[in-house]
Amino acid sequence: MHACANSLISLRPIRNKMLSYNLPNCRKMKLLLQWTIIIPILAWALFFSGFIDNNTIVQIIASILLILSVMSAVHHSEIIAHRVGEPYGTIILAIAITVIEVSIIVSLMVSGGQESVSLARDTVYSATMLILNGIVGLSLFIGGLKHHEQEFSKHSVTIALVSLISIVVFTLVVPTFTESVHGSYYSTPQLIFASIACLVIYFFFLFAQTSRHREYFLSGKDDTDNVTVISNWNLAISLLFLLVSLGIVVLLAKTLSPTIESIIISYQLPVTLVGVVIAIIILLPECIAAIIAARNNKLQTSLNLSLGSALASIGLTIPSVAVVCIMNDMKIIMGLDIKSIILLGLSVFTVMLSLSSGRTNIVYGVVLLVNLFAFIFLIIYP
């Protein structure tokens, strides 16, 4: 009897903890699911209403709904990550955003226009610079502010950076120096080879991340504990509304881009900044999720999301664009100019050095953010 009583007493704190977790958090989850479902639906309704282009007040409302839809996407991605565990949660968010990004690029390319020949290159380049310098830099900076030093797996970062460097060079650097076709183009055989190389590298990166070397990408016990707290119903709803939220974020960003462009032109700034602004909006869910993870001292999760997103952005976009170009006999500019290559090389090299020791601090974040400001500054003052 005494042994049973003692065991009950020892289990009581665990039971109380489980109840305190399940009951309040379930109520919060239901409340959050309500607004995270209603907001994207309202945003889709406003988008299909056709009033966005005609009214300044409606555009302001659309901008607010866009930001709230970003927050909705982050919330649903966190539910999915909690349910399936890491690194699968970050992979789902990265691939979902990349698939939507690819669909937008392909639709714009098919619709034609002079700017479509460099659209894929500019989008991939901007996304890579924003992820490496912006998302990683903010994660290191905010994590360093709160926790002074943070640790992560050097093996996971090495795998991701080796894969990323190879893909970046094949897709954005080599085309500038090839001789088969005049200009920063790939010939059809070269484009096929680069696409296959991207897919092979990305596939084996996912294989290492999810199977062969999964332990490198785990941030600790929390990645494998409590993965069944979220019900299958909530998981299905979150998967659906993650896609719904990301879709409306991209569509509203495209719809509001003429307004953004007019504002930028009114301040006599280069039109190329519009693409950067749109890329920032599209990457907001990943950015917020990465910053939250870093602030919660889960830098490994933050780096999984950041570097995985960069790999997905290039490794999936270029093959998809290549298929469209080959099928429609289109040419696309792939290679960067020398200034962009130097900035990209500086960004990759800085990230490599910042993440080489397995420990990080605020200085690394500051340097990466300076690189980001240099990237934007040199767009404004080329």
Order of alpha helices (4+ residues) and beta strands (2+ residues): alpha-alpha-alpha-alpha-alpha-beta-alpha-alpha-alpha-alpha-alpha-alpha-beta-alpha
